[in-house]
Amino acid sequence: MAVLINNLQDNLEVEEEIVDVIEQVVSVVLKREADLAKEVSIALVDDSYIHGLNHRYRGKDQPTDVLSFPQDDNLLLGDIIISLETAQRQAEEYNHSFAREVGFLTVHGMLHLLGYDHYGEEERVIMRKKEEEILVELGLNRD
């Protein structure tokens, strides 16, 4: 398993703690859900960048927190795009750590890459339960 993390924000560094959280989440999700030795590409972006992607690919003219793009490839599972600006705002809004929010968004994106969805109530409950189990396993509890 390889995690390719690209910081596409202008002049903003990503702390090592956040990189570690992302790598740990990807590893746990793959072990629990897929047992796959695939690569995952994760881009860390700002709201402007993710806004453009959200508009282009989903027809939504606004930023979002995370986007997932599954790949039909033997090596690459897919791409996850995370807006760190939105993650920071949401961490403050939900009153938990930035690391937990980035962990949540990574889990959420990974589960989408593996085919999980949350559009129906039953699907939503299943996906939320898996997200929370993985976060708790990694010690990324709500503060």
Beta strands, then each sheet from edge to edge (+ up, - down):
strand 1: 2-7
strand 2: 39-45
strand 3: 66-70
strand 4: 76-83
sheet 1: 1+ 2+ 4+ 3-
end
